[in-house]
Amino acid sequence: MNILNLIAMTPQGQDGGGGIASTILMFAFIIAIFYFMIIRPQQKRQKERQKLLDSVQKGDKIVTVGGVHGTVVGVEEKTVLVQIAENVKVKVERSAISSKAGQGETEMPKIG
């Protein structure tokens, strides 16, 4: 028995030199796939959401996470005051804003 084979712990006749390198390469490939398919798109969505929340200003029509449509009538650091009907205003957290309403939507209906 050759002493080099004994040290490398590989049986006679098998080539075991590329095992560790190929395993590391495989793990690097899997990590790259996770990054480009999961982590990077999520970071992009978070940046877009933060940009939306920072751009909310008085007069914007918004939709909350709960589905309430309204118009922003006041803006504070962490909250906004939203008018959801005539003489009805609600204070909501900025994080509760789902989206800005489209440009072509109609005005809020008058109740009563």
Secondary structure by P-SEA (a helix, b strand, c coil): ccaaaaaacccccccccaaaaaaaaaaaaaaaaaaacccaaaaaaaaaaaaaaaacccccccccccbbbbbbccccccbbbbbccccbbbbbcccccccccccccccccccc
